[in-house]
Amino acid sequence: MHEGSGGEQLVLDESLHTIADVRQLLCARGETWQQVLGETSLMCALNQKFCTPEAVIEDFDEIAFFPQVTGG
């Protein structure tokens, strides 16, 4: 996603309170975002720690989305 977004940093509206809100906003930006962020197994992190989409965001937080990690 970082490559697809050009490493873009976003200033978010104050009405966004959770990572799920941010995900919904990004999906509304177009089909490419919907394809990447629409996956149900997508994981998220807040300030470099795994979290749920219901995690509350604050000013200057770093949010990351990535595919589910697999291994063996």
Buried (B, 14 or more C-beta within 10 A) or exposed (E): BEEEBEEEEEEBEEEBBBBBBBBEBBBEEEEEBEEBBEEEEBBBBBEEEEBEBEBEBEEEEEBBBEEEEEEE
